[in-house]
Amino acid sequence: MRTRIESAFARLKAEGRAGLISFVTAGDPDFGTSLKILEGLPKAGADIIEVGMPFTDPMADGPAIQASSLRALKGGQTMKKTLALLSEFRMKDDATPIVLMGYYNPIYIYGVERFLADAKSAGADGLIVVDLPPEHDDELCLPAMEAGLNFIRLATPTTDDKRLPKVLSNTTGFVYYVSVLGITGTKVPDVGRVIANVARIKRHTTLPVAVGFGVKSAKQAEAIAQGADAVVVGSALINSIAGTLTISGSATQKTVGAVLALTSEIAQGVRQAAQPRAKAGASA
């Protein structure tokens, strides 16, 4: 039986286009606003949603997402509330795939077995845990797959052909290609190099490849969508939240609309790449 993630990529392939994966941090800037943003993202054009699990030491994330985690934690967001957020979302949307993204520490503290059961029950479809390499698959990856959750692995520009098979060995759902070295949202990807590396990864796997880290505009998203199966946008959306908040970090009437408007703009960019992809598929 397909997961929602697998079904989404099958639909995108049938439509001849790349998808948009949007990232937001759970509970940023507060539970209620975060829920409204989540509920609005699919209509705004998000095909898959990544939900960040707030953590005090998000080492792979840049200043924008670090700040979003701290705002959420300051507002009282916990792992239990993050899973409750998913449950609330699922009351209105049973179709859009949700990927929980974050670090192993909060999952370990919550309890792996309990977390997997609760995440599945809340409506999660997959996990991205950035600080668990393949050598530790017994810790979470294999149990997650047994629980029916996709475990999505990151590949980077330094993941060479020798290392790649190990990275891909237990990856399911899709591969997340990190388009730049370093932390999120701080560098601009070299589109030509990104597309070449996506093609290289595809020689090793039949899984869809999504590209993230550094995508900030509709134009960038359109260019990357020419070669990727999906484009991930996170820091830009988080910055759109931050730009509407009060000095104390509270939401305003502009907060939800700003995130959804940017999502819609980037989604249109991704869809602009649909026609060339469809033509390429038709001629193959």
N, C-alpha and C positions, 0 to 999 in steps of 0.2 A: 504494500500500500504506500502510495506517495505521501511524503510530508507536504505541508503547505509550501515550503521553499521549493521543493522539486516540482510541484504543480505550477508554481509561478514561473519558473524558468522554462518549463515546457510550453506554457502559454506565450511567453515572450518569444520563444523560438518560432512558434507557429505564426506569430504576428510579424516576424522578421525585424525585430527591433531589440535594442538594449533596454535594460530596466534601470530604474532609479532606486537606490537604497539610501534612505535618509537615516541619519543618526541624531538622536537627542538623548540627553541624560535624564533618567527617571527622577522626578521630583524637582526639576529645575524650572522655574525658581520656587515653585511650591506644588503640592500634589494636585490641586484642582486645575491650575493652569497647565501643568504637564499633561494631565488627562485630556484637556481640550485640544492641546497640540496634537497628541497622538491620534485622537479621533478625527482630526481634520487632515492629517497627512495623506491618507489614501485618496481622498477626493482631490487633493492638491497635486497628485501625480506620483506619490511614492508607491512603488510596487512591493517593496519590502521595507520593514522598519527595524533598525538596530536601536535597542534601548540600552543605554549605558547604566551599569550598576555602580552607583557612587562609591568612591574609595578615596581614602586620605592620601594615598601615594601612587597616583596613576602615572607610572614612569614612562610609558610610551606616548603619553598625551601632551600636547602643547598647552600654552597658557590658557587658551579659551576653554578647552574641555576640563582642564584642572580647576579653573574657576567655577565651572558649572557644577562639578562634583562637590566643591566646597559650599556653594550656595545650597545645593540640595541637602547636604548633610546638616548644614546650619538650620535648614527648615525642618529638620526632623526625619528626613528620609532614611529608611532602613531597608535591609533586604526583604523583610516581611512586607513593608509598604510597597516596595518595587514589584513584588509578585502580586500584591493586591491591585496595583495599577494595571497590570496585565489583565487580571480578572475583570476589572471594570471595563477595560477596552473590549474584551471579548463578549461582553453583554450586547454590544452593538455591532461588532465586526468579527465574524467567524472565518473570514477568508484571507485577510492580509497576513502574510508571514511576519512573525516577530522573532528576532534574534537577540538574545541577551549577550551583551559584550562587556568584558571587564577583566578582572584579575582574580587569581585563585584564592587569595587570602580571605575575602568575605565569604566565599563559598565554603572554604574549609572550616571557618568559624561557625557557619550556619549548620554544617554537617552535610557531607556530600550526598549521602543516600536521601536525607530529608530534602535537600535542595532540589535534587533531580525529580523527586516525586512531586514536590510543590510547584516547581517550574512547569512541569508537564501538565499538572492539573490547572494551573493558571492560564495556560494557553500558549506557552513558549514553544517554538519550533526548532530552535537551534542555539548553539553557544559559540562564542568566540572568546577564548581565554588566552590573552596575549603572552602570559608569562609561564605557560606550561608547554615545553618542547615535546616532540614525539617520544623522547626517551622516558617520559613520565606518563605515557598513555594509560597505564593501569590506574593512575590516580583519579582521572575524571573522564577522559575521552572514551574509553571502552565502556564504562558504566553508563555514560550519557547515551551512547549509541544503543545499548541494550534497553534503555528507558524509552527509546523512540525519538530521541532528539538528534538532529544533525550536529556534527562537530566540525566547525569550519576553521581551517588552519590558515595562517598568514604565510605568504611567500614574499621575499624582499628582493631588491636588486642584487643582493649578495648571495642569494640562494642559488648556487650553481647546479649544473646538471648532475653532479655527483650527490649532492645533498637533497635535491628535489624529490626523488622517489621516496625517501624517508619521510619528508614533510607530507607527502600526498598519501602515504600508506593507509592511514585511517581517517582521512578527510572525507566528509560527505556534505551534500548540499551544494556547496560551491567553494572555490578557492578565493581567498581575499589577497589580491596582489597589492602590496604597499608600494606606491609609485615613487616615493622618495625616501632617502635615508634620513633617519632622525625621527623627531616627534611629530605629532599631527599638526597640520595647519600652519606650518612655518616656512615651507618651501613650495615652489611652483614646479609641477612635474614636467619633464621633457617628453612631450607627447610621442614623438617618433621612437624614442627609446622605450617608453611604456608599451606601445603597441608591439614592438619587436619582442619584448620580454613576455608579453601575454601570449604571443604566437609560440614562443619557446616552451612556455608552461603547457600549452595545449598539445604539444607533441608528446607530453608525458601523461596526460589525463583526458578523459572525456567529460569531466566536470566543467560547469560554467566557471568563468573567471571574472570576478568583480574587481574593479580598481578604485582605490581610495587613498587618502592622505594627500592633502594639498589641492583638491578640486574645489574651486571657489566661485566659478561663474558658469553661466549657461554655455558660453563659447568653449570653455575648457571641457565641459561635460560632453558637448557635441563632438568635439575632436576625439576624445577618448572613447566615446561610444562607437566610433567607427571600427574599433578593434576589440573592444571588451564586451562581455555579455551583460555587464551592469556597471554603473558608476556609483560610487559611495560618496556622499557629501555629509560632513559632520561639523567641522569647525565653523564653516560659513553660516550654518543654521544656528549654531550656538551663539555666534557673534550677533546674529540678528535678534536673538533673545536679549542678550546683554545690552544691546543698544537701545532697548525700550524700557529698561528697568529704572526705578527710582534710585536715588543716591544710596538708599539703604538696601537695595537689591530686590525690592518688591516688584511684582508684575504691575503693568499698567493696561489701559484699554487697548494699547497698540501691540502688546506682546504677541498674542496668538496670531493676529493678522499678519504681522511682519514675517513670522516664520513660514506661515503658509503661502504668503505671496512669493517669497524667495524660492520655496520648494516648487511652486508652480512654474516660475521662470526657468529654473534649472531643468525641470521635467520637460518643458517645451524644447530646451536645447538638446536633451537626450533624444527626444522623439524626432528632432530634425535629422538625426542620423539614421532614422528608420528606412528611408527610401533607398539610400545606397546599399544598406545591408540586405534589403529585400531583393534588389536587383542582383547583388552578388550571389545570393542564394538561388535565384531563379536561373542563373547562367551556369551554376555549378553542375 
